[in-house]
Amino acid sequence: MSPQTATPATGARTAEADGIIQDARQRIDDLDGHIIGLVQERMAVSAVIQSERLSSGGRRVNLSREMEILAHYRDQLGKPGTALAMTLLELCRGQI
């Protein structure tokens, strides 16, 4: 690969950079698999909580708890953390 030629798959201009990018992308794919698994586990745990709350006469959603979760994600990840937390909450309880 010449210095002026980019590899189509990675956009790298050297073989070394191409290899590093491919390895890093594989690591990201592996991490994404773990994240998806954790989100699915969170959804299952949330379903247990909702079921127990409803069967005991409570409401499906505990808004004060959701506010705690939103604040935690915002504190750890900044403003985009809030959007991530909202997405997780929506996946775990559906839209209210």
Secondary structure, DSSP 8 states (H G I E B T S, - for coil): --TT---TTT--SSHHHHHHHHHHHHHHHHHHHHHHHHHHHHHHHHHHHHHHHHHTT--S--HHHHHHHHHHHHHHH-HHHHHHHHHHHHHHH---
